[in-house]
Amino acid sequence: MDVQDFTHDPQRRAWVTSANAPDSDFPIQNLPFGVFSADGGAPRGGVAIGDQVLDLRAALDAGLIEGEAAEAAAEPTLNRLMAMGRPASRALRHAVSALLAEGSAAAARGDAILLPMERARMHLPCSVANFTDFMVSRDHSMRLGALKDPEAPLPPAFDSLPVAYHSRASSVRPSGQGVVRPNGQWRRREGVHFGPTEALDYELEMAVWIAGENALGSPVPMSRAPERLFGFGLLNDWSARDIQRWEMPPLGPFLAKSLCTTVSPWVVTAEAMIPFMVPAARRAEGVPPALPHLDSPGNRERGGMSVALEVFLLTPAMRAAGLAPARLTATDFAFMAWTPAQMVAHHASNGCNLLPGDLLGSGTCSGPTDESRACMAEIILSGPIQLPGGETRRFLLDGDEVIFRGRAHAPGAVPIGFGECRGTILPAPDWPVD
Amino acid sequence: MDVQDFTHDPQRRAWVTSANAPDSDFPIQNLPFGVFSADGGAPRGGVAIGDQVLDLRAALDAGLIEGEAAEAAAEPTLNRLMAMGRPASRALRHAVSALLAEGSAAAARGDAILLPMERARMHLPCSVANFTDFMVSRDHSMRLGALKDPEAPLPPAFDSLPVAYHSRASSVRPSGQGVVRPNGQWRRREGVHFGPTEALDYELEMAVWIAGENALGSPVPMSRAPERLFGFGLLNDWSARDIQRWEMPPLGPFLAKSLCTTVSPWVVTAEAMIPFMVPAARRAEGVPPALPHLDSPGNRERGGMSVALEVFLLTPAMRAAGLAPARLTATDFAFMAWTPAQMVAHHASNGCNLLPGDLLGSGTCSGPTDESRACMAEIILSGPIQLPGGETRRFLLDGDEVIFRGRAHAPGAVPIGFGECRGTILPAPDWPVD
């Protein structure tokens, strides 16, 4: 893959001038795909550029772009584009970059093909085929594992494979949709209880969207795993800790997680991430190298990703007082012990077929420092969270809004962002329901 | 619901005479839906009757049946019929029963609307939206749990909720497709190993197919859970025990199960099962009643199902010697500690949205007796399995074929069957793959 691809050129500028601001999440070097609607119209595919959305259907109709990949990207879901594989989305990226570059004739048609982002309603980027959630942060696993067994906090297989479980596809929702507090069951001193969770948490994760398809029974070797990475986003794996603790043994998390999973709507493509790929994280001291089926020179050299990730909390009281959201977490995806390519190779190592539109969550992206603890369950190990205005939190209360942001930096590259992944907690339904 | 519905009348006979044989799985009292193709044609919906398939598209075209439900049932997947809910499929069952009953004018058109089952290639009944696997056999949980902790073999929550995990939807396949032995990772004395599983097992389960849809955040109370049961089938949750043991803590089974899941192709509707509903299993001694959100008078009285379930094994050597398949398991779904309605109510109790085409597995349907142990891991607790011809097995070898059968009996009712759920083990792919 050509790191010197013209679409990454830091000198390149867009005729959409807001894209050239140094703090824009969506400069011309990014060009993430997403699905939007406006003014009650049907959902359709677009590309984020500055504070605007490029309407791909409009650009096709205006004759400014053409071809099957553009047609697929303009559809109400990106599944067909994802099915076409990396070469197709790469070629489309080249065409979109040319269309949006300073000097392009398309600038004269701006009004016809752009929509202000504030008017766009964002949808899921695709129909989520299957959702698998990993747990590849050593620090997250250690901190929470130590609560159960301080002598052996890590799962036995942690250093041998990227630990994962199947999660729920139907309850994945785009940023901005409310999150209903779940009812659930757990054990209290006086007996087994059913009611609204009292320990609702966020988990800051990265989303990996899958391209292409392998037949059932046909593994994906490490050499081909990178080509299965369509793109990336932010993911909030909302978790009810009381329900989770009770239901987990021995089959893993179930209703504690399937209440809702929120994803950021813009898919930052694997192509856009090329300048931000870094060496895979160093294996912890004394840990032998990954087995050959999870190892490759390319992965060791550029399988990791550097993305600065943040979590902000805004409570109703803070909102009423005009306070800004408070930052609870600042971490980096580069802390992760396994790479996205290793997740794919492991997932398919038994022949499991990964489909276009499959979603992988990285697991909570905690790092070694206190500020990098990426869920409340970790943060409150050192006491309640102190918020501006004098409030405290152990877990989320109704009306609390959680906001994720992510941004990739690299020397010599124009930084790119992931937009936001937001959700506000709504009250639990009354019980009994009818 | 009317148990005296005319479609259950034991005197009722079909003009397809093979359906009237006392040992037929598909008498006119059954009428399961499925998706088939023939002679290279496109998949389409049908109904099993005796040794024939009623081609619903052909019946529609011949004007013998009509309406939206019949149109939906004739499609290449049953998802739309499932989305229409129980009343629609119930009305369609009435129409199909009338069409196939002795004396119907449709008999004269038999050649145009029937296809011999032996010529039909069966497909998945629907696009599997999500797949959740339960573990509701107390005996299965006790036998395997005792290997880890003889003092506390049951999961802590076993008697408080139907334990479950999200499983993999993409690798569900219809009966008859080969099952590729997975490669995978586990720990041996000399270190972590990667290679073909050496402990491939079957798990005899029942499949539950979901009708209708609840919005995310809207639970399904017990009173409405039965209406979410579209129908039932047989399910083989193929399991690689060595991979499973290593990967499970703490997030549950993953690649040990996602290699393939085989389902029987004919969906026996909840309507057809009405005569075979029985009281929910008695709670084990000393176990308090289910919490109110998992309890209802209707469920206590008729939430359970009586289905006799069997597993047969045919090895290549047995096949070469002309031996019949050997029966390894004989059990009954009535042994299960939780009912299908309770699975639905629990699954949706946190607001999780269940979709038309969702698949629930019951978990291994083991009972208390030795012959009712419903997977090899349980059977070999008392030593290797002895087969006709002198072979033995601990786990499945390449070329072994596993066959599930199920049949429901009740006093005064014509027995109905589930057809077969078959799979043959194919060798693991060579490694490294390209």
Interface residues (C-beta under 8 A of the other chain):
Chain A: A129 N130 T132 D133 M135 G145 K148 P155 P156 A157 S160 L161 V163 A164 Y165 H166 S167 R168 A169 S170 S171 R173 V180 P182 N183 G184 Q185 R187 V192 F194 L216 G217 S218 P219 V220 P221 S223 A240 I243 W246 E247 M248 P249 P250 L251 G252 P253 F254 L255 A256 S258 L259 C260 L291 P292 H293 H346 H347 S349 N350 G351 C352 N353 L354 L355 D358 L426 P429 W431 P432 V433 D434
Chain B: A129 N130 T132 D133 M135 G145 K148 P155 P156 A157 S160 L161 V163 A164 Y165 H166 S167 R168 A169 S170 S171 R173 G178 V180 P182 N183 G184 Q185 R187 V192 F194 L216 G217 S218 P219 V220 P221 S223 A240 I243 W246 E247 M248 P249 P250 L251 G252 P253 F254 L255 A256 S258 L259 C260 L291 P292 H293 H346 H347 S349 N350 G351 C352 N353 L354 L355 D358 L426 P429 W431 P432 V433 D434
